[in-house]
């Protein structure tokens, strides 16, 4: 495994002499725009191994993406190689349908400390809740980015991560849509604590997510990628393109239903993924 090969995979060719916030931000942005959040292996009959060599081979050498356990684990390795003070944390994601946080750990994220300041770096949430820059770990402070306003709230050692949502403008519909299952415009994303974790803490989760019929990852094939303007998302046969802040406080959302042949072509054209095995969307 070599950092130059990783840099080539994410099209990063700038200086990385200093393990500072600026370098971290640029490496992070290259990572999320090159490496899709995807669970396609599960829908191609492939097993996802949670070890660094397997993840590196899959994402860097085979030009694939991965889910949070893979993408953030690879980023963790890269940041360590660059000399950052970085550790793994575990999170519990919010289930909008049930309006509760998952009881078990089901997400992995990174904490990076630079000159005494802590930042949360998470390249593995995907979709519209993916931050585009490292977020300062500070409670109650709005942190505006192009995808929206993110914030952390801390209560008795538990941190809550949320995003202020924008309206969706869908050209075919006259009324702007928001996917608001709860009152107000705050979307809860996940909770976490600052207890350092090891990748082995997630081995059981990695296996569970691949066999449990109840998880969203089993029910849907998902591939999302951040772009310079917004994001691409392919869920089953539905391709969505979002442009952030297309109009004042509104994101442009364009939705297309694809055929099986178009799914394969879209993966290649938009996500730069060519699968070895047949995908069952």
C-alpha positions as CSV (number, residue, x, y, z in Angstrom):
1,X,0.0,0.0,0.0
2,X,1.4,3.3,-0.9
3,X,0.3,6.9,-0.4
4,X,1.2,8.0,-3.9
5,X,-1.1,5.3,-5.4
6,X,-3.9,6.6,-3.1
7,X,-3.2,10.2,-4.2
8,X,-3.5,9.1,-7.8
9,X,-6.8,7.4,-7.1
10,X,-8.2,10.6,-5.6
11,X,-6.5,12.8,-8.2
12,X,-4.6,14.7,-5.6
13,X,-1.2,16.2,-6.7
14,X,-0.6,19.1,-4.3
15,X,1.9,19.5,-1.6
16,X,1.4,17.6,1.6
17,X,4.4,18.7,3.6
18,X,2.4,19.9,6.6
19,X,-0.2,17.9,8.5
20,X,-2.3,21.1,8.7
21,X,-6.0,21.9,8.4
22,X,-5.7,23.2,4.8
23,X,-4.0,19.9,3.6
24,X,-6.6,17.9,5.5
25,X,-9.5,19.8,3.8
26,X,-8.1,19.4,0.3
27,X,-7.3,15.6,0.7
28,X,-10.8,15.1,2.2
29,X,-12.5,16.9,-0.7
30,X,-10.6,14.9,-3.3
31,X,-11.5,11.7,-1.4
32,X,-15.3,12.3,-1.3
33,X,-15.3,13.4,-5.0
34,X,-13.4,10.4,-6.2
35,X,-14.6,7.6,-3.9
36,X,-18.3,6.8,-4.0
37,X,-20.3,5.7,-0.9
38,X,-21.6,2.4,-2.2
39,X,-22.8,-1.0,-1.0
40,X,-22.8,-2.6,-4.5
41,X,-20.7,-5.6,-3.4
42,X,-23.7,-6.9,-1.3
43,X,-25.8,-6.8,-4.4
44,X,-23.2,-8.5,-6.6
45,X,-22.7,-11.5,-4.4
46,X,-19.3,-10.3,-3.1
47,X,-18.2,-10.4,0.5
48,X,-16.9,-7.2,2.1
49,X,-13.8,-8.0,4.2
50,X,-13.0,-5.4,6.8
51,X,-9.2,-5.3,6.7
52,X,-7.0,-2.5,5.4
53,X,-5.4,-4.5,2.6
54,X,-8.7,-5.7,1.2
55,X,-10.2,-2.2,1.4
56,X,-7.1,-0.7,-0.2
57,X,-7.2,-3.2,-3.1
58,X,-10.9,-2.7,-3.7
59,X,-11.0,1.1,-3.6
60,X,-7.6,2.1,-4.8
61,X,-6.6,-0.6,-7.2
62,X,-10.1,-1.7,-8.5
63,X,-11.5,1.8,-8.6
64,X,-14.5,1.0,-6.4
65,X,-16.1,2.9,-3.6
66,X,-17.2,1.5,-0.2
67,X,-19.5,2.1,2.8
68,X,-18.4,4.0,5.9
69,X,-16.4,1.1,7.4
70,X,-14.2,0.9,4.2
71,X,-14.0,4.6,3.1
72,X,-13.2,6.0,6.5
73,X,-10.8,3.2,7.3
74,X,-8.9,4.0,4.2
75,X,-8.9,7.7,4.9
76,X,-7.7,6.9,8.5
77,X,-4.7,5.0,7.1
78,X,-3.9,7.8,4.6
79,X,-4.1,10.5,7.3
80,X,-1.8,8.5,9.6
81,X,0.6,8.1,6.7
82,X,0.6,11.9,6.3
83,X,1.4,12.4,10.0
84,X,-2.0,13.4,11.4
85,X,-3.1,12.7,15.0
86,X,-6.2,10.7,14.0
87,X,-8.4,8.2,15.7
88,X,-11.5,6.1,14.9
89,X,-14.8,6.8,16.6
90,X,-18.1,4.9,16.6
91,X,-21.5,6.4,15.8
92,X,-25.2,5.5,16.1
93,X,-27.1,6.7,13.1
94,X,-30.6,8.2,13.3
95,X,-33.6,6.3,11.8
96,X,-36.0,8.9,10.5
97,X,-38.9,6.4,10.1
98,X,-38.7,5.3,13.7
99,X,-37.5,8.7,15.0
100,X,-34.8,7.1,17.1
101,X,-31.0,6.6,17.1
102,X,-29.8,3.1,16.5
103,X,-29.2,1.2,19.7
104,X,-26.0,-0.4,18.4
105,X,-22.9,1.2,16.9
106,X,-23.4,1.2,13.1
107,X,-21.2,4.0,11.8
108,X,-17.5,4.8,11.9
109,X,-16.0,8.3,11.8
110,X,-12.6,10.0,12.4
111,X,-11.4,12.6,14.9
112,X,-8.3,14.6,13.9
113,X,-6.5,16.9,16.3
114,X,-4.5,19.8,14.8
115,X,-2.7,22.3,17.0
116,X,-4.9,21.3,20.0
117,X,-8.2,21.7,18.0
118,X,-10.4,18.6,17.4
119,X,-12.1,18.1,14.0
120,X,-14.6,15.4,12.9
121,X,-13.8,14.0,9.5
122,X,-16.3,11.7,8.0
123,X,-16.0,10.6,4.3
124,X,-18.5,7.7,4.8
125,X,-22.0,9.1,5.2
126,X,-22.7,9.7,1.6
127,X,-25.7,11.3,0.0
128,X,-27.1,14.7,1.1
129,X,-25.7,14.4,4.6
130,X,-22.1,14.2,3.6
131,X,-20.1,17.2,4.9
132,X,-17.6,18.7,2.4
133,X,-15.1,19.9,5.0
134,X,-13.7,18.8,8.3
135,X,-16.0,20.1,11.1
136,X,-14.6,21.7,14.3
137,X,-15.8,19.6,17.3
138,X,-17.6,22.4,19.2
139,X,-21.1,22.2,20.7
140,X,-23.9,24.5,19.5
141,X,-22.0,26.3,16.7
142,X,-23.5,26.5,13.2
143,X,-20.9,25.4,10.6
144,X,-22.2,26.5,7.2
145,X,-20.9,24.6,4.1
146,X,-22.1,24.3,0.5
147,X,-24.3,21.2,1.3
148,X,-26.0,23.1,4.2
149,X,-25.4,24.1,7.8
150,X,-24.0,21.4,10.1
151,X,-23.8,21.5,13.9
152,X,-22.8,19.3,16.9
153,X,-24.7,19.4,20.2
154,X,-23.0,17.8,23.2
155,X,-24.9,16.4,26.2
156,X,-23.2,14.6,29.0
157,X,-20.4,13.2,26.8
158,X,-22.7,12.2,23.9
159,X,-22.4,14.3,20.8
160,X,-25.3,14.8,18.4
161,X,-24.6,15.6,14.7
162,X,-27.3,17.3,12.7
163,X,-27.9,19.3,9.5
164,X,-30.3,22.2,8.7
165,X,-32.2,21.1,5.6
166,X,-33.1,23.1,2.5
167,X,-36.1,22.9,0.4
168,X,-36.0,20.7,-2.7
169,X,-36.9,22.2,-6.1
170,X,-38.0,19.5,-8.5
171,X,-38.7,21.0,-11.9
172,X,-41.6,18.6,-12.7
173,X,-43.4,19.6,-9.5
174,X,-44.8,23.0,-8.7
175,X,-44.5,22.8,-5.0
176,X,-41.0,22.6,-3.4
177,X,-40.5,19.4,-1.4
178,X,-38.7,18.7,1.8
179,X,-38.2,15.2,3.1
180,X,-39.4,16.2,6.6
181,X,-40.5,13.3,8.7
182,X,-40.1,15.4,11.9
183,X,-41.1,19.0,12.6
184,X,-38.8,21.8,11.7
185,X,-36.0,21.8,9.3
186,X,-33.3,19.9,11.4
187,X,-32.2,16.5,10.1
188,X,-30.6,14.4,12.9
189,X,-27.8,12.3,11.4
190,X,-26.0,10.4,14.2
191,X,-24.7,10.4,17.8
192,X,-21.2,9.5,18.9
193,X,-18.8,9.6,21.9
194,X,-15.1,10.4,21.9
195,X,-14.1,6.9,23.0
196,X,-11.3,5.8,20.6
197,X,-12.2,2.7,18.6
198,X,-10.2,0.0,16.8
199,X,-11.3,-1.4,13.4
200,X,-11.8,-4.8,15.0
201,X,-14.7,-3.2,17.1
202,X,-16.6,-3.1,13.8
203,X,-16.0,-6.6,12.5
204,X,-19.3,-7.9,13.9
205,X,-21.2,-4.9,12.4
206,X,-19.5,-5.5,9.0
207,X,-20.8,-9.1,9.0
208,X,-24.2,-8.2,10.4
209,X,-24.9,-5.5,7.7
210,X,-24.2,-8.1,5.0
211,X,-26.6,-10.7,6.3
212,X,-29.4,-8.9,8.1
213,X,-32.5,-8.5,5.8
214,X,-33.7,-5.6,7.9
215,X,-31.1,-3.0,7.1
216,X,-31.5,-0.3,4.4
217,X,-28.2,-1.5,2.9
218,X,-29.8,-5.0,2.3
219,X,-33.0,-3.5,0.9
220,X,-31.4,-1.1,-1.5
221,X,-28.4,-1.0,-3.8
222,X,-26.8,2.5,-3.1
223,X,-24.1,4.5,-4.8
224,X,-23.6,8.2,-4.1
225,X,-20.8,10.5,-5.1
226,X,-20.2,14.2,-4.2
227,X,-19.6,16.5,-7.2
228,X,-18.3,20.1,-7.3
229,X,-21.9,21.4,-7.3
230,X,-23.8,18.8,-5.4
231,X,-24.1,15.0,-5.7
232,X,-25.1,12.0,-7.8
233,X,-27.1,9.2,-6.2
234,X,-28.1,5.9,-7.7
235,X,-30.5,3.9,-5.4
236,X,-31.9,0.8,-7.1
237,X,-33.0,2.0,-10.6
238,X,-33.5,5.7,-9.5
239,X,-30.8,8.2,-10.4
240,X,-30.9,11.5,-8.7
241,X,-28.7,14.6,-9.4
242,X,-28.7,17.4,-6.8
243,X,-27.3,20.9,-7.3
244,X,-26.9,22.7,-3.9
245,X,-28.3,26.2,-3.5
246,X,-29.6,26.3,-7.0
247,X,-32.0,29.0,-5.9
248,X,-32.1,30.9,-2.6
249,X,-32.2,28.1,0.1
250,X,-33.4,25.6,-2.4
251,X,-31.5,22.6,-3.9
252,X,-32.3,21.5,-7.5
253,X,-33.3,17.8,-7.6
254,X,-33.6,15.9,-10.9
255,X,-34.8,12.3,-10.7
256,X,-34.6,9.7,-13.5
257,X,-35.7,6.1,-13.5
258,X,-33.2,3.8,-15.3
259,X,-33.4,0.5,-17.1
260,X,-30.9,-2.3,-16.2
261,X,-28.7,-1.4,-19.1
262,X,-28.7,2.3,-18.1
263,X,-27.8,1.4,-14.5
264,X,-24.5,-0.2,-15.7
265,X,-23.8,2.8,-18.0
266,X,-24.6,5.3,-15.3
267,X,-22.2,3.5,-12.8
268,X,-19.5,3.8,-15.5
269,X,-20.2,7.4,-16.7
270,X,-21.1,9.1,-13.4
271,X,-19.3,7.1,-10.7
272,X,-16.4,5.6,-12.8
273,X,-17.3,2.1,-11.5
274,X,-17.1,-1.0,-13.6
275,X,-18.3,-4.0,-11.6
276,X,-16.7,-7.5,-12.0
277,X,-19.9,-9.3,-11.1
278,X,-23.5,-8.8,-12.1
279,X,-25.4,-6.2,-10.1
280,X,-29.0,-7.0,-9.0
281,X,-30.4,-3.5,-8.3
